[in-house]
Amino acid sequence: MVFLMADETNQKMMEILRILAEHDDVLGAKIIASELRKKGYNLGERAVRYHMRILDEKGFTERVGYAGRRITEKGLQEINRGLVYDQVDFIFSKFESMIYNTSFNPDTLEGKVVVNTSWISPRSIETLKHVMRNGLCLSPRVKLERDGDGCIISTICGTTVDGILLASGIPVIPQFGGLVRFEDYQPVNFTELIAYKKTSMTPLEAFTSENMTSVLSVIEEGDGLVPANLRLVPGTGREDAVKILRKLEGIGISGVLKVGEPGEDVLGVPVADGMVGVAIIGGITPLCAIQEAGYRAEIKLAENLIEFQSLKPLVKPERKLMISAPERGVKVRFLLSKAWNL
């Protein structure tokens, strides 16, 4: 089992491992101490030797006579594992940054929104329109640009809603991305969940692979699995949040599956007392439908911030999403309790 370093001392040892890996050679305490200073760690040679003995005991390094130490295969595995956890922090920080930098004003229709930027086949656009006409989208507004034999499409990401809520004074916490099961055209419950703070990829990215969603089945038969995400807002801000969500619906940004009451489960997901769960369809839903139809799509989530005015309605939705049925007490499967390695 690989030992994961977490506290400040172990972070220093991780840096020592990285120095040994970068040099791919036997290094002594003097050289390592010098390299650590370049990285902002002021450790003397004696302190370095102390840390190296611990690394030897863990099996991450091995002593080579009086010349110094070299990294072992186990040490290289530990570096790779550490990089995954660095990526976990990066992903959540990326979402926080996007939320904070969302400047769209739903009253003036000016400002920037967060978009998913994907490559699609031009032949898939009719499928895209079909999904949007049937209301299974966050917004029918897109930006389309030719790119060789394909198209680059920008679609509004659910993170935009989080940013608008935050800009309106409502603290918002992205919680999970997952799949919501529909029955008879109604969202019933999440079947899979990934926490934003526990993954090295954007949560909905895990569900963009083929055969995981059934968006087209929901449109045709009323049953299937659709990408969605869940965020939390304070119970005291529920009324204001609902007003904002209704305003957004009026300008073509909708996709709300359920807004709970304070402390109420939302689509099978427990919500803490004093908080309200808000479930919204994933902005990638129409793109997943493209893949279901057999077309190629390269999906990149929460990739950019662009001006709202540069997005134009691709179609006019003819159907609206139905709100969720009453909670059934169905347990949700938490897909990840550890990071995924990209």
C-alpha positions as CSV (number, residue, x, y, z in Angstrom):
1,M,0.0,0.0,0.0
2,V,1.4,3.4,-1.0
3,F,1.9,5.8,1.9
4,L,0.4,9.2,1.2
5,M,2.2,12.2,2.5
6,A,0.1,15.1,3.8
7,D,1.5,17.3,6.6
8,E,4.3,19.9,6.3
9,T,7.1,17.5,7.1
10,N,5.9,15.0,4.6
11,Q,5.6,17.7,2.0
12,K,9.4,18.4,2.4
13,M,10.0,14.7,1.9
14,M,7.9,14.7,-1.2
15,E,10.1,17.5,-2.6
16,I,13.2,15.5,-1.8
17,L,11.7,12.6,-3.8
18,R,10.9,14.9,-6.7
19,I,14.5,16.3,-6.6
20,L,15.9,12.7,-6.8
21,A,13.5,11.8,-9.6
22,E,14.4,14.9,-11.6
23,H,18.2,14.3,-11.4
24,D,17.8,10.5,-11.9
25,D,21.1,10.0,-10.0
26,V,22.6,9.4,-6.6
27,L,22.6,12.6,-4.6
28,G,24.0,13.6,-1.3
29,A,22.6,15.8,1.4
30,K,24.5,18.9,0.3
31,I,23.1,18.9,-3.2
32,I,19.6,18.1,-2.0
33,A,19.7,20.9,0.6
34,S,20.8,23.3,-2.2
35,E,18.0,22.2,-4.5
36,L,15.4,22.5,-1.7
37,R,16.5,26.1,-1.1
38,K,15.6,26.9,-4.7
39,K,12.1,25.5,-4.0
40,G,11.7,27.7,-0.8
41,Y,12.6,25.0,1.8
42,N,15.4,26.1,4.1
43,L,16.7,22.8,5.4
44,G,20.3,22.2,6.4
45,E,22.3,19.0,5.5
46,R,21.6,17.5,8.9
47,A,17.8,18.0,8.5
48,V,18.0,16.5,5.0
49,R,19.8,13.4,6.3
50,Y,17.1,13.0,9.0
51,H,14.3,13.2,6.3
52,M,16.2,10.8,4.1
53,R,16.4,8.2,6.8
54,I,12.6,8.3,7.1
55,L,12.4,7.9,3.3
56,D,14.7,4.9,3.5
57,E,12.5,3.3,6.2
58,K,9.4,3.8,4.0
59,G,11.2,2.2,1.1
60,F,11.0,5.3,-1.1
61,T,14.8,5.8,-1.3
62,E,17.9,3.6,-0.8
63,R,21.4,4.4,0.3
64,V,24.2,3.9,-2.2
65,G,27.4,3.7,-0.1
66,Y,28.7,7.1,1.0
67,A,27.6,8.8,-2.2
68,G,24.1,9.5,-1.1
69,R,20.6,8.2,-2.0
70,R,18.6,7.4,-5.1
71,I,14.9,7.0,-5.5
72,T,13.2,3.6,-5.7
73,E,10.3,2.4,-7.8
74,K,8.1,2.7,-4.7
75,G,9.3,6.3,-4.4
76,L,8.3,7.0,-8.0
77,Q,4.9,5.6,-7.3
78,E,4.5,7.9,-4.4
79,I,5.4,10.9,-6.5
80,N,2.7,9.9,-9.1
81,R,0.2,9.5,-6.3
82,G,1.1,12.9,-4.9
83,L,0.6,14.5,-8.3
84,V,-3.0,13.1,-8.4
85,Y,-3.8,14.8,-5.1
86,D,-2.2,18.0,-6.4
87,Q,-4.7,17.7,-9.4
88,V,-7.6,17.2,-6.9
89,D,-6.8,20.6,-5.3
90,F,-6.4,22.1,-8.8
91,I,-9.8,20.9,-10.1
92,F,-11.7,22.4,-7.2
93,S,-9.7,25.6,-7.3
94,K,-10.5,25.8,-11.0
95,F,-14.2,25.7,-10.3
96,E,-14.0,28.2,-7.5
97,S,-12.1,30.6,-9.9
98,M,-14.7,30.2,-12.6
99,I,-17.5,30.8,-10.2
100,Y,-15.8,34.0,-8.9
101,N,-15.0,35.3,-12.4
102,T,-18.5,34.8,-13.8
103,S,-19.6,38.4,-14.5
104,F,-22.9,37.8,-16.3
105,N,-25.8,40.1,-15.2
106,P,-29.2,38.5,-16.0
107,D,-30.8,42.0,-15.9
108,T,-28.6,43.6,-18.5
109,L,-27.7,40.3,-20.3
110,E,-24.1,41.5,-20.3
111,G,-21.0,39.9,-18.9
112,K,-19.2,36.6,-19.1
113,V,-20.5,33.0,-18.6
114,V,-18.6,29.8,-18.1
115,V,-18.8,27.4,-21.1
116,N,-17.9,23.9,-22.0
117,T,-15.9,23.9,-25.2
118,S,-16.1,20.8,-27.3
119,W,-15.3,19.5,-30.8
120,I,-18.2,17.9,-32.6
121,S,-19.0,16.5,-36.1
122,P,-21.2,18.9,-38.2
123,R,-23.5,15.9,-38.8
124,S,-24.3,15.7,-35.1
125,I,-25.9,19.2,-35.0
126,E,-29.4,17.9,-35.8
127,T,-29.2,15.6,-32.8
128,L,-28.1,18.5,-30.7
129,K,-31.1,20.5,-31.8
130,H,-33.4,17.6,-31.1
131,V,-32.2,17.4,-27.5
132,M,-32.5,21.1,-27.0
133,R,-36.0,21.3,-28.5
134,N,-37.0,18.7,-25.9
135,G,-35.7,20.8,-23.0
136,L,-32.9,18.5,-21.9
137,C,-30.3,21.2,-21.7
138,L,-29.1,23.9,-19.5
139,S,-29.5,26.4,-22.3
140,P,-30.1,26.3,-26.1
141,R,-27.6,29.2,-26.5
142,V,-24.3,28.1,-28.2
143,K,-21.4,29.4,-30.1
144,L,-20.4,27.4,-33.2
145,E,-17.2,27.8,-35.1
146,R,-15.8,25.7,-38.0
147,D,-12.6,23.8,-37.2
148,G,-11.4,21.8,-40.2
149,D,-13.8,18.9,-40.8
150,G,-15.6,19.6,-37.5
151,C,-17.0,22.4,-35.3
152,I,-16.0,23.9,-32.0
153,I,-19.1,24.4,-29.9
154,S,-19.4,26.4,-26.7
155,T,-22.3,25.5,-24.4
156,I,-23.2,27.2,-21.1
157,C,-21.8,25.3,-18.1
158,G,-23.7,24.8,-14.8
159,T,-20.9,26.7,-13.0
160,T,-22.4,29.8,-14.6
161,V,-25.5,29.4,-12.3
162,D,-23.2,29.1,-9.3
163,G,-21.4,32.3,-10.3
164,I,-24.6,34.2,-10.8
165,L,-25.9,33.1,-7.4
166,L,-22.6,34.2,-5.7
167,A,-22.6,37.6,-7.5
168,S,-26.1,38.1,-6.1
169,G,-24.9,37.6,-2.5
170,I,-25.8,33.9,-2.1
171,P,-22.9,31.7,-1.1
172,V,-22.9,28.5,-3.1
173,I,-21.0,25.3,-2.6
174,P,-20.6,22.9,-5.6
175,Q,-21.1,19.4,-4.1
176,F,-21.5,16.6,-6.6
177,G,-21.7,15.7,-10.2
178,G,-23.5,12.6,-11.2
179,L,-26.2,10.8,-13.1
180,V,-29.9,11.4,-12.4
181,R,-32.4,8.6,-13.2
182,F,-35.6,9.7,-15.0
183,E,-38.9,7.7,-14.9
184,D,-41.9,8.7,-16.9
185,Y,-40.1,12.0,-17.8
186,Q,-39.6,12.9,-14.2
187,P,-36.2,13.1,-12.4
188,V,-36.3,10.6,-9.6
189,N,-32.9,10.2,-8.0
190,F,-29.1,10.4,-8.4
191,T,-27.7,7.0,-9.2
192,E,-24.0,7.9,-9.2
193,L,-22.2,10.7,-7.5
194,I,-18.7,12.2,-7.5
195,A,-17.7,14.9,-5.0
196,Y,-16.0,18.0,-6.5
197,K,-13.4,17.9,-3.7
198,K,-12.5,14.2,-4.1
199,T,-11.6,13.8,-7.8
200,S,-8.7,14.7,-10.1
201,M,-11.2,15.3,-13.0
202,T,-14.2,17.4,-13.2
203,P,-17.1,15.2,-11.8
204,L,-19.3,15.1,-14.9
205,E,-16.2,14.3,-17.0
206,A,-16.3,10.8,-15.6
207,F,-19.8,10.3,-17.2
208,T,-19.0,11.6,-20.7
209,S,-17.8,8.2,-21.9
210,E,-20.1,6.3,-24.2
211,N,-22.8,4.0,-22.7
212,M,-23.0,5.8,-19.4
213,T,-25.9,8.2,-20.2
214,S,-29.3,7.6,-22.0
215,V,-30.4,11.1,-22.8
216,L,-32.1,10.1,-26.0
217,S,-34.0,7.4,-24.2
218,V,-35.4,10.0,-21.8
219,I,-36.7,12.0,-24.7
220,E,-38.2,9.1,-26.6
221,E,-39.4,6.9,-23.7
222,G,-39.3,9.0,-20.5
223,D,-36.7,6.7,-18.8
224,G,-33.0,6.9,-18.6
225,L,-29.9,8.6,-17.1
226,V,-28.9,12.2,-17.5
227,P,-25.9,14.1,-16.2
228,A,-26.6,16.6,-13.4
229,N,-24.9,18.3,-10.6
230,L,-25.8,19.4,-7.1
231,R,-24.9,22.5,-5.2
232,L,-25.7,23.8,-1.7
233,V,-26.9,27.3,-0.7
234,P,-27.9,28.5,2.8
235,G,-31.5,27.9,3.8
236,T,-31.8,31.6,4.5
237,G,-31.1,32.3,0.9
238,R,-33.5,29.9,-0.6
239,E,-36.2,32.4,-1.5
240,D,-33.7,34.7,-3.2
241,A,-32.1,31.8,-5.0
242,V,-35.5,30.6,-6.4
243,K,-36.2,34.2,-7.7
244,I,-32.8,34.2,-9.5
245,L,-33.4,30.8,-11.0
246,R,-36.8,31.9,-12.3
247,K,-35.2,35.0,-13.8
248,L,-32.6,32.9,-15.5
249,E,-35.3,30.6,-16.9
250,G,-36.9,33.6,-18.5
251,I,-33.7,34.4,-20.5
252,G,-33.0,30.8,-21.6
253,I,-30.8,29.4,-18.8
254,S,-32.8,26.7,-16.9
255,G,-32.5,23.0,-16.4
256,V,-33.5,23.0,-12.7
257,L,-34.4,19.5,-11.5
258,K,-35.2,20.3,-7.9
259,V,-34.7,23.0,-5.3
260,G,-35.1,21.4,-1.8
261,E,-36.2,22.8,1.5
262,P,-33.6,23.4,4.2
263,G,-32.2,20.1,5.4
264,E,-34.3,18.1,2.8
265,D,-32.9,15.3,0.7
266,V,-32.6,16.2,-3.0
267,L,-33.0,13.4,-5.5
268,G,-31.8,10.9,-2.9
269,V,-28.8,13.0,-1.7
270,P,-28.8,14.0,2.0
271,V,-28.5,17.7,2.7
272,A,-27.2,19.2,6.0
273,D,-29.6,21.1,8.3
274,G,-29.8,24.7,7.4
275,M,-28.7,24.1,3.8
276,V,-30.7,23.8,0.6
277,G,-29.8,21.4,-2.3
278,V,-30.2,22.7,-5.9
279,A,-30.0,20.0,-8.6
280,I,-29.5,21.2,-12.2
281,I,-29.1,19.3,-15.4
282,G,-25.5,19.2,-16.7
283,G,-24.5,21.5,-19.4
284,I,-22.9,18.6,-21.2
285,T,-26.2,16.7,-21.6
286,P,-26.8,17.5,-25.3
287,L,-23.1,16.5,-26.0
288,C,-23.6,13.2,-24.3
289,A,-26.7,12.6,-26.6
290,I,-24.4,13.2,-29.6
291,Q,-22.2,10.4,-28.4
292,E,-25.2,8.2,-27.8
293,A,-26.2,8.7,-31.4
294,G,-22.9,7.4,-32.6
295,Y,-21.2,10.8,-33.4
296,R,-17.7,11.7,-32.1
297,A,-17.5,14.5,-29.5
298,E,-14.4,15.7,-27.6
299,I,-15.9,17.3,-24.5
300,K,-14.0,19.8,-22.3
301,L,-15.8,21.0,-19.2
302,A,-15.8,24.5,-17.6
303,E,-13.0,25.4,-20.0
304,N,-13.5,29.1,-20.7
305,L,-15.3,32.3,-19.8
306,I,-16.9,34.1,-22.8
307,E,-19.3,37.0,-23.4
308,F,-23.0,35.9,-23.1
309,Q,-23.9,38.0,-26.1
310,S,-21.6,35.8,-28.3
311,L,-23.9,32.8,-27.7
312,K,-27.0,32.5,-29.9
313,P,-30.0,30.2,-29.5
314,L,-29.6,27.2,-31.7
315,V,-33.4,26.3,-31.3
316,K,-36.4,27.3,-29.3
317,P,-37.2,24.6,-26.7
318,E,-40.7,23.2,-27.2
319,R,-40.8,21.2,-24.0
320,K,-39.9,22.0,-20.4
321,L,-38.2,19.7,-17.9
322,M,-40.6,18.3,-15.3
323,I,-39.7,18.9,-11.7
324,S,-38.8,15.9,-9.6
325,A,-41.2,13.5,-8.0
326,P,-41.5,13.3,-4.2
327,E,-38.4,11.8,-2.5
328,R,-38.5,8.0,-2.3
329,G,-35.7,7.4,0.2
330,V,-33.5,5.7,-2.5
331,K,-29.9,5.4,-1.6
332,V,-27.4,7.0,-3.9
333,R,-24.1,5.3,-4.8
334,F,-21.1,7.5,-4.1
335,L,-18.9,6.5,-7.0
336,L,-15.6,8.0,-5.7
337,S,-14.1,8.0,-2.2
338,K,-10.6,8.6,-3.6
339,A,-9.1,10.5,-6.5
340,W,-9.2,9.4,-10.1
341,N,-5.9,9.6,-11.9
342,L,-6.1,11.5,-15.1
